[in-house]
Amino acid sequence: MASTSPGYGITIRVEGAPELQPVALITSVITGAGATITALDVVESLLEKVVIDVTCDTLDADHAQEINAALTAHAGLTVRKVSDRTFLLHLGGKLEVQSKVPLKTRDDLSRAYTPGVARICQAIVEDPSDVRRLTMKRNTVAVVTDGSAVLGLGNIGPAAALPVMEGKAALFKRFADVDAWPVCLDTQDVDEIVRTVQLIAPVYGGINLEDISAPRCFEIEERLRELLDIPVFHDDQHGTAIVVLAALTNSLKLVNKKMGEITIVMSGAGAAGTAISRLLTKSGAEKIVAFDIDGCVTPGFKGTISDAMKGADVFIGVSAPNVLKESDVASMAKGSIVFALANPDPEIDPVIARKYATVVATGRSDQPNQINNVLAFPGIFRGLLDANAHKITDELLIAAAEAIASCVSSSQLNASFIVPSVFDSQVVSKVAAAVKKSV
């Protein structure tokens, strides 16, 4: 059963006559319609009317409209206003620029800008490495996209992708104190993207590629890594792979199985699926049977995904909703593990999967065991920037996954807790330390 979400939270201002007991009436109507009330305030109470602000989480935009209609349909209630809390949060964007230095006097201006700043420019001319020491470069990341593969939305273009990139930049700052900035490019030409990023690279200490469709993302990353002297990280590939490896490492402990002995079935052979397969193989996995929209892509295997699921130990989905049937999960080996990561709707309903699988994970924040890239990328870039790193290796990615897995102690580890909370303060520090050690 679907759950209500703060992502579809609304605040409704409703007016009713006091004799109708409007607080109780509104509460009954909203909960009866399946929403979750999170706050209720009486903002005005007079003899002839009571005005109430009620905040609730709904299932989706249509459900929010249903709540509004249910209240409006009641003869004793008048809906004055409905506010979408997610849209309110985005008014004016989620980012701003703030100066780190005081600019209150002429002396301040003389040092921060002209004439004093010319001395800093000249110092960088004389020693180009000073750009890291004397500018924002050492703590700044570009979040680069062309808007071609955004979340579950697809090719929506650079302008529509900007809210996601703003959010990514906000996460960088919140979790690792990294100053990140959206760079949304109005082109989907590989050569133009590569050249543009190369031209803006002097400002940044690292490049985070985001939501660029496969297979172009592979070529863009490869070429930029060859051209630039700063690390280039495609989060949809490597961030996802790191967290999947961390989650699988801990899950295997629970079911007492070893990486080299298990059979893994994968749904999705795009950017994330390819990176997951590569990292799992580097970590000892020997049998991975992968499928894309056209069928099996693993040489030597004949059959459907249902055939592959029979006796399999692990399923990892980074593809599309409802790829699996209940019977597919039921046919897996004892102590099975299901990572159904398609967002927002997974490859199989996690409630159904839990009837048979020992461990179930999704990409959703309203389910246990969320495979969330925010466990990886802030700490990775914190470590890369601190170490003045130039390249990213598979060994570094594996070390990051091991660090994430280690944040769940043996006493904490259970079927509903295989990865740490994104708010666990030790995650970024452990991942950053592992990255610096691996550089």
JOMOLIN-V255408 format. One record per helix or strand of 2 or more residues. SS is the DSSP state (H for helix, E for strand). FROM is the first residue (numbers start at 1). TO is the last residue. Records with the same first field share a line. If there is no record, write none. Layout:
SS = FROM-TO ; FROM-TO
//
This chain:
E = 5-16 ; 36-45 ; 50-58 ; 77-84 ; 140-145 ; 179-184 ; 206-209 ; 231-234 ; 263-267 ; 287-292 ; 295-296 ; 314-317 ; 337-340 ; 359-362
H = 18-20 ; 22-32 ; 61-72 ; 85-90 ; 106-112 ; 117-126 ; 130-134 ; 136-139 ; 157-176 ; 190-203 ; 216-227 ; 235-255 ; 259-261 ; 271-282 ; 305-309 ; 326-330 ; 350-353 ; 373-375 ; 377-386 ; 394-406 ; 426-438
//
